[in-house]
Amino acid sequence: MHEQQVKKMNAYPKITLVGAGPGDTDLISLKGLKALSTADVVLYDALVNEELLEYVPKEALRVFVGKRANQHAYSQQQINEMMVAYARSNGHVVRLKGGDPFVFGRGGEELDHAALCGIPTAVVPGISSAVALAGLQGIPLTYRGISESFWVITGATTAGVISQDIHAAAKTGATVVILMGLNKLTEIVTVFRNEGKGNLPIAVIQNGSMPDEKIVLGTIDTIVAHVKDQGIGAPAVIVIGEVVAKHKQFGLEQANAIAV
């Protein structure tokens, strides 16, 4: 019998959820790389930097199961079933997910399915774009005397409507980070404008941590036009709050806007 076949037959089924971080391969954890190096199968998402697959054994299977807005290679249920099937047939399955598996990554659902099927699991946390991208731009999510907390909210629910949590967050003085919300930007700023916060600073960060990263700075009243003018697209993270004014270019951007 072929050596690889023997290995698969004797392999112990296991699923490891690994957070790949926001995009820059240097931002994955050492533990995440160790998990990749022992994988028999890797199921990876669209937001994962494919350069990370270089750390996977040559003989391991690499399966793209990516999901982006309205473009799904597989449904979540299919992904759940694939994880279990590959674990039983091949051994160690690494579910490689952008950011952190538990921050809008549906990692909890995948763990639940594995548990129902009796497959042992492990989790390697990742750096979430919800926190990392603001930091990389020099925007502190909390700052003494300015912001005591921050909210992380999805831009839209599974029904495709704006999250009600955005309405609640807009009433507070907290920093608000919105993921997967670019298509709802006009509705989001309307919520904040209705709270009398038209001058509140806001940033939209596209492809954060990557070489082609772009950031647009503005206020609730101006950001939609700025995003359109600069051709910003998904994936993008929205950061709203007074802390955005800490970005080194914010004052200059505002001065230029007034001059125009």
C-alpha positions as CSV (number, residue, x, y, z in Angstrom):
1,M,0.0,0.0,0.0
2,H,1.2,3.5,-0.9
3,E,2.8,5.3,2.1
4,Q,0.5,8.3,1.7
5,Q,-2.5,6.0,1.8
6,V,-1.3,4.4,5.0
7,K,-0.8,7.8,6.5
8,K,-4.4,8.8,5.7
9,M,-5.9,5.6,7.0
10,N,-4.0,5.9,10.3
11,A,-4.5,9.7,10.7
12,Y,-6.4,10.9,13.7
13,P,-9.3,13.2,12.7
14,K,-8.9,16.8,13.9
15,I,-10.1,20.2,12.9
16,T,-8.2,23.4,13.8
17,L,-9.7,26.8,13.2
18,V,-6.8,29.2,12.4
19,G,-7.1,33.0,12.2
20,A,-4.9,34.2,9.3
21,G,-5.0,37.9,10.4
22,P,-6.1,40.9,8.2
23,G,-4.0,40.1,5.1
24,D,-0.3,40.7,5.8
25,T,1.3,37.3,6.1
26,D,3.5,38.5,8.9
27,L,0.5,39.0,11.1
28,I,-0.4,35.4,11.5
29,S,0.7,33.8,14.7
30,L,3.5,31.4,15.1
31,K,1.0,28.9,16.5
32,G,-1.0,29.4,13.3
33,L,2.0,28.6,11.1
34,K,2.7,25.5,13.2
35,A,-0.9,24.3,12.6
36,L,-0.5,24.9,8.8
37,S,2.7,22.9,8.8
38,T,0.9,19.8,10.1
39,A,-2.2,20.1,7.9
40,D,-3.4,17.2,5.7
41,V,-6.1,19.5,4.3
42,V,-6.5,23.3,4.3
43,L,-9.9,24.9,3.7
44,Y,-9.3,28.6,3.1
45,D,-11.4,31.7,2.6
46,A,-11.3,34.5,0.0
47,L,-9.8,37.0,2.4
48,V,-6.9,34.8,3.3
49,N,-3.5,35.7,1.7
50,E,-2.7,32.7,-0.4
51,E,1.0,33.2,0.3
52,L,0.3,31.4,3.6
53,L,-0.3,28.2,1.7
54,E,3.5,28.0,1.2
55,Y,3.7,26.9,4.8
56,V,1.4,23.9,4.1
57,P,3.0,20.5,3.4
58,K,3.3,19.8,-0.4
59,E,1.2,16.7,-0.2
60,A,-1.7,18.4,1.6
61,L,-4.9,19.2,-0.1
62,R,-5.7,22.9,-0.6
63,V,-9.4,23.7,-1.0
64,F,-10.8,27.2,-1.7
65,V,-14.1,27.7,0.0
66,G,-14.1,31.5,-0.2
67,K,-17.0,33.7,0.4
68,R,-17.4,37.4,-0.5
69,A,-20.4,39.6,-0.8
70,N,-23.0,37.6,-2.8
71,Q,-20.3,35.3,-4.2
72,H,-20.1,32.0,-2.4
73,A,-18.0,29.1,-3.6
74,Y,-19.9,26.9,-1.0
75,S,-22.6,27.4,1.5
76,Q,-21.8,27.4,5.2
77,Q,-23.5,24.0,5.6
78,Q,-21.4,22.6,2.8
79,I,-18.2,23.9,4.4
80,N,-19.2,22.3,7.7
81,E,-19.7,19.0,6.0
82,M,-16.5,19.2,4.1
83,M,-14.5,19.9,7.2
84,V,-15.8,16.7,8.9
85,A,-15.6,14.6,5.7
86,Y,-11.9,15.6,5.1
87,A,-11.1,15.1,8.8
88,R,-12.4,11.5,8.7
89,S,-10.7,10.7,5.4
90,N,-7.4,12.6,5.6
91,G,-6.7,13.5,9.3
92,H,-5.9,17.1,10.3
93,V,-8.0,19.7,8.7
94,V,-7.0,23.4,9.1
95,R,-9.9,25.8,8.5
96,L,-7.9,28.9,7.6
97,K,-10.0,32.1,8.0
98,G,-9.3,35.8,7.5
99,G,-8.9,37.8,10.6
100,D,-10.1,36.0,13.7
101,P,-12.4,32.9,13.4
102,F,-14.8,34.2,16.0
103,V,-15.2,37.8,14.8
104,F,-17.9,37.5,12.1
105,G,-16.1,34.4,10.8
106,R,-18.7,31.8,11.7
107,G,-16.1,29.9,13.6
108,G,-18.6,29.1,16.4
109,E,-20.9,27.4,13.9
110,E,-18.1,25.3,12.5
111,L,-17.0,24.2,16.0
112,D,-20.6,23.3,16.8
113,H,-20.9,21.1,13.7
114,A,-17.6,19.4,14.4
115,A,-18.7,18.7,18.0
116,L,-22.0,17.2,16.8
117,C,-20.0,14.9,14.6
118,G,-17.5,13.9,17.3
119,I,-14.5,15.5,15.7
120,P,-11.8,17.0,18.1
121,T,-11.1,20.7,17.5
122,A,-8.7,23.4,18.4
123,V,-8.7,27.1,17.9
124,V,-5.8,29.4,17.0
125,P,-7.0,33.0,17.4
126,G,-6.1,35.5,14.7
127,I,-5.6,39.3,14.6
128,S,-9.0,40.7,13.7
129,S,-9.2,43.5,11.1
130,A,-11.7,45.1,13.5
131,V,-8.8,46.1,15.8
132,A,-5.7,45.8,13.7
133,L,-6.4,48.0,10.7
134,A,-7.2,51.1,12.8
135,G,-4.0,50.5,14.8
136,L,-1.9,50.2,11.7
137,Q,-3.2,53.6,10.6
138,G,-2.4,55.2,13.9
139,I,-6.0,55.4,15.0
140,P,-6.5,54.3,18.6
141,L,-9.8,52.7,19.2
142,T,-9.8,53.9,22.8
143,Y,-8.1,57.1,24.1
144,R,-8.2,58.6,27.5
145,G,-10.7,61.5,27.6
146,I,-12.0,60.7,24.1
147,S,-13.3,57.2,23.8
148,E,-13.8,54.7,26.7
149,S,-15.0,51.8,24.6
150,F,-15.5,50.5,21.1
151,W,-18.2,48.6,19.3
152,V,-17.6,46.1,16.5
153,I,-20.6,45.6,14.3
154,T,-21.5,43.9,11.1
155,G,-22.7,46.2,8.4
156,A,-25.7,44.1,7.5
157,T,-27.6,41.1,8.9
158,T,-28.1,37.8,7.0
159,A,-31.4,39.4,5.8
160,G,-29.3,42.1,4.0
161,V,-30.6,45.0,6.2
162,I,-28.5,47.3,8.3
163,S,-27.8,46.0,11.8
164,Q,-30.0,47.5,14.5
165,D,-26.9,47.7,16.7
166,I,-25.6,50.5,14.5
167,H,-28.6,52.6,15.6
168,A,-27.8,51.9,19.3
169,A,-24.1,52.6,18.9
170,A,-24.7,55.9,17.2
171,K,-26.3,57.2,20.3
172,T,-23.1,56.6,22.3
173,G,-19.7,58.3,22.5
174,A,-17.9,55.0,21.7
175,T,-15.7,54.3,18.7
176,V,-17.7,52.2,16.2
177,V,-16.0,49.7,13.9
178,I,-18.1,48.3,11.1
179,L,-17.1,45.3,9.1
180,M,-18.7,44.3,5.8
181,G,-20.5,47.6,5.7
182,L,-19.3,49.5,2.6
183,N,-22.4,48.7,0.6
184,K,-24.5,50.2,3.4
185,L,-22.3,53.3,3.9
186,T,-25.0,55.7,2.9
187,E,-27.5,54.2,5.3
188,I,-24.9,54.1,8.1
189,V,-24.0,57.8,7.8
190,T,-27.7,58.6,7.7
191,V,-28.1,56.9,11.1
192,F,-25.3,59.0,12.6
193,R,-26.5,62.2,10.9
194,N,-29.9,61.7,12.5
195,E,-28.2,61.7,15.8
196,G,-26.7,65.1,15.1
197,K,-23.2,63.8,14.3
198,G,-22.6,65.2,10.9
199,N,-19.1,66.4,11.9
200,L,-18.0,63.2,13.5
201,P,-14.7,61.9,12.0
202,I,-14.9,58.7,10.0
203,A,-12.3,56.5,8.1
204,V,-12.8,53.8,5.5
205,I,-9.8,51.5,5.1
206,Q,-9.6,49.2,2.0
207,N,-7.3,46.2,1.8
208,G,-5.9,47.0,5.2
209,S,-2.3,45.8,6.0
210,M,-1.7,45.0,2.3
211,P,0.6,46.8,-0.1
212,D,-2.4,48.3,-2.0
213,E,-4.1,49.6,1.2
214,K,-6.1,52.8,0.8
215,I,-7.7,55.0,3.5
216,V,-10.2,57.7,3.0
217,L,-10.8,60.2,5.9
218,G,-13.7,62.5,6.3
219,T,-16.7,63.3,8.4
220,I,-20.2,61.7,8.5
221,D,-21.4,64.5,6.1
222,T,-18.5,64.1,3.6
223,I,-17.4,60.5,3.6
224,V,-19.8,59.1,1.0
225,A,-18.6,61.5,-1.7
226,H,-14.9,60.9,-0.7
227,V,-15.3,57.1,-1.0
228,K,-16.9,57.5,-4.4
229,D,-14.3,60.0,-5.7
230,Q,-11.4,57.7,-4.7
231,G,-13.0,54.5,-6.0
232,I,-12.9,52.6,-2.7
233,G,-14.3,49.0,-2.8
234,A,-14.6,46.0,-0.7
235,P,-13.1,44.6,1.5
236,A,-13.1,47.7,3.7
237,V,-13.4,48.5,7.4
238,I,-15.3,51.6,8.6
239,V,-14.1,53.4,11.7
240,I,-16.3,56.1,13.2
241,G,-15.5,58.3,16.2
242,E,-13.5,61.2,17.5
243,V,-10.4,59.0,17.7
244,V,-10.2,59.1,13.9
245,A,-9.0,62.7,14.2
246,K,-5.8,61.2,15.7
247,H,-4.8,60.0,12.3
248,K,-1.8,62.1,11.2
249,Q,-3.5,63.1,7.9
250,F,-7.0,63.9,9.3
251,G,-6.3,67.6,10.0
252,L,-4.7,68.1,6.6
253,E,-7.6,66.4,4.8
254,Q,-10.1,68.6,6.6
255,A,-8.2,71.7,5.8
256,N,-8.0,70.8,2.2
257,A,-11.7,70.1,2.1
258,I,-12.5,73.6,3.6
259,A,-10.1,75.2,1.1
260,V,-11.9,73.6,-1.8
